[in-house]
Amino acid sequence: MSWVLRMVLVVAVALIPGAFMLLVAYVATRTMRHRWHQARLQAQTQGTRVSFREVVATVELKDLVRQARAAL
C-alpha cells in the first residue's frame, strides 16, 4: 500500500464518523483472506480439505492488531 493511501486512510478514520468500523472490517477481511490462502495451500500439499470454520478458529486478536499496524 502506498504512503498516500495510508495517509488517506488515517485521515478518514480520524475525521469520518463510522470510519473506524470500516477500518476494522478492512483489517478483518485482509487477515481472513491471508489465512484462507495459507490454509488452502497447506491443505493442497497434505491432500486434505479446509473449512471456513477452521480458518476462523485460528485468527487471534493479536493477528488483527498486527495487520492493522501493517495497514497503517
VMD Tcl script that builds the backbone (N, CA, C; Angstrom):
set m [mol new atoms 216]
animate dup $m
set s [atomselect $m all]
$s set {name element resname resid chain x y z} {
  {N N MET 1 A 0.860 -1.167 0.000}
  {CA C MET 1 A 0.000 0.000 0.000}
  {C C MET 1 A 0.903 1.225 0.000}
  {N N SER 2 A 0.595 2.169 -0.840}
  {CA C SER 2 A 1.422 3.360 -0.934}
  {C C SER 2 A 1.217 4.267 0.285}
  {N N TRP 3 A 2.154 5.145 0.508}
  {CA C TRP 3 A 2.077 6.009 1.680}
  {C C TRP 3 A 0.930 7.011 1.550}
  {N N VAL 4 A 0.573 7.379 0.328}
  {CA C VAL 4 A -0.536 8.312 0.128}
  {C C VAL 4 A -1.854 7.661 0.548}
  {N N LEU 5 A -2.046 6.419 0.142}
  {CA C LEU 5 A -3.264 5.708 0.518}
  {C C LEU 5 A -3.328 5.492 2.022}
  {N N ARG 6 A -2.196 5.229 2.635}
  {CA C ARG 6 A -2.157 5.082 4.091}
  {C C ARG 6 A -2.564 6.371 4.789}
  {N N MET 7 A -2.064 7.488 4.306}
  {CA C MET 7 A -2.395 8.774 4.916}
  {C C MET 7 A -3.884 9.100 4.730}
  {N N VAL 8 A -4.438 8.777 3.571}
  {CA C VAL 8 A -5.866 8.997 3.344}
  {C C VAL 8 A -6.674 8.143 4.307}
  {N N LEU 9 A -6.252 6.896 4.514}
  {CA C LEU 9 A -6.948 6.008 5.434}
  {C C LEU 9 A -6.883 6.540 6.863}
  {N N VAL 10 A -5.747 7.038 7.275}
  {CA C VAL 10 A -5.596 7.591 8.626}
  {C C VAL 10 A -6.495 8.814 8.802}
  {N N VAL 11 A -6.519 9.697 7.835}
  {CA C VAL 11 A -7.350 10.900 7.916}
  {C C VAL 11 A -8.830 10.528 7.921}
  {N N ALA 12 A -9.200 9.558 7.097}
  {CA C ALA 12 A -10.603 9.124 7.051}
  {C C ALA 12 A -11.045 8.555 8.389}
  {N N VAL 13 A -10.196 7.750 9.008}
  {CA C VAL 13 A -10.535 7.156 10.303}
  {C C VAL 13 A -10.654 8.236 11.370}
  {N N ALA 14 A -9.809 9.247 11.285}
  {CA C ALA 14 A -9.831 10.309 12.292}
  {C C ALA 14 A -11.014 11.259 12.121}
  {N N LEU 15 A -11.454 11.499 10.891}
  {CA C LEU 15 A -12.449 12.545 10.657}
  {C C LEU 15 A -13.869 12.056 10.375}
  {N N ILE 16 A -14.012 10.919 9.757}
  {CA C ILE 16 A -15.340 10.458 9.331}
  {C C ILE 16 A -15.954 9.559 10.402}
  {N N PRO 17 A -17.162 9.883 10.851}
  {CA C PRO 17 A -17.833 9.001 11.808}
  {C C PRO 17 A -18.116 7.643 11.162}
  {N N GLY 18 A -17.805 6.592 11.889}
  {CA C GLY 18 A -18.032 5.250 11.370}
  {C C GLY 18 A -16.872 4.691 10.569}
  {N N ALA 19 A -15.865 5.504 10.326}
  {CA C ALA 19 A -14.724 5.035 9.537}
  {C C ALA 19 A -13.887 4.021 10.311}
  {N N PHE 20 A -13.943 4.078 11.636}
  {CA C PHE 20 A -13.195 3.095 12.420}
  {C C PHE 20 A -13.728 1.691 12.159}
  {N N MET 21 A -15.053 1.565 12.075}
  {CA C MET 21 A -15.636 0.251 11.782}
  {C C MET 21 A -15.256 -0.204 10.376}
  {N N LEU 22 A -15.139 0.728 9.460}
  {CA C LEU 22 A -14.693 0.406 8.115}
  {C C LEU 22 A -13.259 -0.112 8.142}
  {N N LEU 23 A -12.420 0.509 8.953}
  {CA C LEU 23 A -11.038 0.050 9.097}
  {C C LEU 23 A -10.985 -1.343 9.712}
  {N N VAL 24 A -11.792 -1.586 10.725}
  {CA C VAL 24 A -11.827 -2.909 11.363}
  {C C VAL 24 A -12.290 -3.967 10.362}
  {N N ALA 25 A -13.285 -3.645 9.565}
  {CA C ALA 25 A -13.772 -4.583 8.551}
  {C C ALA 25 A -12.699 -4.862 7.507}
  {N N TYR 26 A -11.972 -3.823 7.103}
  {CA C TYR 26 A -10.889 -3.992 6.130}
  {C C TYR 26 A -9.797 -4.895 6.679}
  {N N VAL 27 A -9.396 -4.658 7.919}
  {CA C VAL 27 A -8.339 -5.456 8.536}
  {C C VAL 27 A -8.781 -6.906 8.717}
  {N N ALA 28 A -10.009 -7.104 9.161}
  {CA C ALA 28 A -10.511 -8.468 9.349}
  {C C ALA 28 A -10.587 -9.210 8.017}
  {N N THR 29 A -11.040 -8.529 6.984}
  {CA C THR 29 A -11.116 -9.160 5.665}
  {C C THR 29 A -9.734 -9.493 5.140}
  {N N ARG 30 A -8.815 -8.583 5.310}
  {CA C ARG 30 A -7.445 -8.821 4.850}
  {C C ARG 30 A -6.811 -9.999 5.582}
  {N N THR 31 A -7.012 -10.081 6.889}
  {CA C THR 31 A -6.463 -11.168 7.682}
  {C C THR 31 A -7.093 -12.501 7.295}
  {N N MET 32 A -8.419 -12.514 7.155}
  {CA C MET 32 A -9.101 -13.755 6.793}
  {C C MET 32 A -8.697 -14.232 5.404}
  {N N ARG 33 A -8.546 -13.322 4.474}
  {CA C ARG 33 A -8.131 -13.703 3.120}
  {C C ARG 33 A -6.737 -14.312 3.134}
  {N N HIS 34 A -5.841 -13.704 3.891}
  {CA C HIS 34 A -4.477 -14.234 4.002}
  {C C HIS 34 A -4.478 -15.624 4.653}
  {N N ARG 35 A -5.224 -15.769 5.731}
  {CA C ARG 35 A -5.312 -17.066 6.422}
  {C C ARG 35 A -5.940 -18.134 5.534}
  {N N TRP 36 A -6.989 -17.746 4.790}
  {CA C TRP 36 A -7.664 -18.692 3.907}
  {C C TRP 36 A -6.703 -19.177 2.819}
  {N N HIS 37 A -5.929 -18.265 2.273}
  {CA C HIS 37 A -4.951 -18.626 1.247}
  {C C HIS 37 A -3.904 -19.582 1.805}
  {N N GLN 38 A -3.384 -19.284 2.999}
  {CA C GLN 38 A -2.410 -20.176 3.634}
  {C C GLN 38 A -2.999 -21.551 3.897}
  {N N ALA 39 A -4.224 -21.601 4.385}
  {CA C ALA 39 A -4.872 -22.880 4.699}
  {C C ALA 39 A -5.108 -23.694 3.433}
  {N N ARG 40 A -5.501 -23.029 2.350}
  {CA C ARG 40 A -5.705 -23.746 1.086}
  {C C ARG 40 A -4.409 -24.340 0.562}
  {N N LEU 41 A -3.324 -23.578 0.637}
  {CA C LEU 41 A -2.035 -24.095 0.190}
  {C C LEU 41 A -1.594 -25.285 1.030}
  {N N GLN 42 A -1.756 -25.181 2.327}
  {CA C GLN 42 A -1.377 -26.271 3.216}
  {C C GLN 42 A -2.252 -27.500 2.978}
  {N N ALA 43 A -3.530 -27.305 2.750}
  {CA C ALA 43 A -4.432 -28.429 2.501}
  {C C ALA 43 A -4.105 -29.116 1.181}
  {N N GLN 44 A -3.707 -28.342 0.180}
  {CA C GLN 44 A -3.343 -28.941 -1.104}
  {C C GLN 44 A -2.090 -29.793 -0.988}
  {N N THR 45 A -1.122 -29.336 -0.211}
  {CA C THR 45 A 0.109 -30.113 -0.067}
  {C C THR 45 A -0.115 -31.377 0.753}
  {N N GLN 46 A -1.058 -31.336 1.688}
  {CA C GLN 46 A -1.333 -32.501 2.534}
  {C C GLN 46 A -2.446 -33.370 1.969}
  {N N GLY 47 A -3.160 -32.866 0.975}
  {CA C GLY 47 A -4.246 -33.630 0.383}
  {C C GLY 47 A -5.492 -33.701 1.243}
  {N N THR 48 A -5.715 -32.703 2.074}
  {CA C THR 48 A -6.902 -32.668 2.937}
  {C C THR 48 A -7.807 -31.518 2.501}
  {N N ARG 49 A -8.952 -31.398 3.167}
  {CA C ARG 49 A -9.890 -30.310 2.901}
  {C C ARG 49 A -9.788 -29.285 4.033}
  {N N VAL 50 A -10.116 -28.058 3.707}
  {CA C VAL 50 A -10.096 -26.988 4.697}
  {C C VAL 50 A -11.489 -26.377 4.770}
  {N N SER 51 A -11.901 -26.022 5.979}
  {CA C SER 51 A -13.209 -25.392 6.143}
  {C C SER 51 A -13.023 -23.965 6.658}
  {N N PHE 52 A -14.027 -23.158 6.396}
  {CA C PHE 52 A -14.003 -21.764 6.851}
  {C C PHE 52 A -13.956 -21.703 8.370}
  {N N ARG 53 A -14.631 -22.616 9.014}
  {CA C ARG 53 A -14.658 -22.648 10.483}
  {C C ARG 53 A -13.264 -22.868 11.061}
  {N N GLU 54 A -12.495 -23.744 10.447}
  {CA C GLU 54 A -11.127 -23.991 10.917}
  {C C GLU 54 A -10.253 -22.754 10.752}
  {N N VAL 55 A -10.452 -22.040 9.665}
  {CA C VAL 55 A -9.662 -20.829 9.420}
  {C C VAL 55 A -10.016 -19.748 10.432}
  {N N VAL 56 A -11.305 -19.561 10.688}
  {CA C VAL 56 A -11.743 -18.549 11.657}
  {C C VAL 56 A -11.223 -18.886 13.051}
  {N N ALA 57 A -11.142 -20.167 13.373}
  {CA C ALA 57 A -10.681 -20.583 14.699}
  {C C ALA 57 A -9.206 -20.246 14.925}
  {N N THR 58 A -8.437 -20.078 13.864}
  {CA C THR 58 A -7.012 -19.798 14.025}
  {C C THR 58 A -6.698 -18.311 14.170}
  {N N VAL 59 A -7.653 -17.436 13.842}
  {CA C VAL 59 A -7.410 -15.994 13.902}
  {C C VAL 59 A -7.507 -15.518 15.346}
  {N N GLU 60 A -6.502 -14.760 15.770}
  {CA C GLU 60 A -6.468 -14.216 17.125}
  {C C GLU 60 A -6.451 -12.689 17.055}
  {N N LEU 61 A -6.768 -12.062 18.146}
  {CA C LEU 61 A -6.811 -10.608 18.204}
  {C C LEU 61 A -5.442 -10.007 17.883}
  {N N LYS 62 A -4.378 -10.652 18.329}
  {CA C LYS 62 A -3.047 -10.105 18.058}
  {C C LYS 62 A -2.738 -10.115 16.564}
  {N N ASP 63 A -3.316 -11.064 15.809}
  {CA C ASP 63 A -3.144 -11.071 14.360}
  {C C ASP 63 A -3.848 -9.874 13.729}
  {N N LEU 64 A -5.039 -9.569 14.227}
  {CA C LEU 64 A -5.766 -8.413 13.710}
  {C C LEU 64 A -5.041 -7.111 14.024}
  {N N VAL 65 A -4.478 -7.017 15.208}
  {CA C VAL 65 A -3.731 -5.815 15.581}
  {C C VAL 65 A -2.480 -5.685 14.718}
  {N N ARG 66 A -1.805 -6.787 14.477}
  {CA C ARG 66 A -0.608 -6.781 13.636}
  {C C ARG 66 A -0.959 -6.338 12.227}
  {N N GLN 67 A -2.065 -6.838 11.690}
  {CA C GLN 67 A -2.498 -6.440 10.339}
  {C C GLN 67 A -2.913 -4.970 10.287}
  {N N ALA 68 A -3.535 -4.487 11.356}
  {CA C ALA 68 A -3.917 -3.077 11.401}
  {C C ALA 68 A -2.689 -2.178 11.416}
  {N N ARG 69 A -1.680 -2.580 12.136}
  {CA C ARG 69 A -0.443 -1.788 12.158}
  {C C ARG 69 A 0.244 -1.825 10.802}
  {N N ALA 70 A 0.166 -2.961 10.129}
  {CA C ALA 70 A 0.764 -3.069 8.793}
  {C C ALA 70 A -0.012 -2.240 7.775}
  {N N ALA 71 A -1.326 -2.138 7.955}
  {CA C ALA 71 A -2.154 -1.360 7.028}
  {C C ALA 71 A -1.907 0.130 7.177}
  {N N LEU 72 A -1.572 0.552 8.387}
  {CA C LEU 72 A -1.313 1.984 8.615}
  {C C LEU 72 A 0.151 2.194 8.699}
}
mol reanalyze $m
mol bondsrecalc $m
mol representation Tube
mol addrep $m
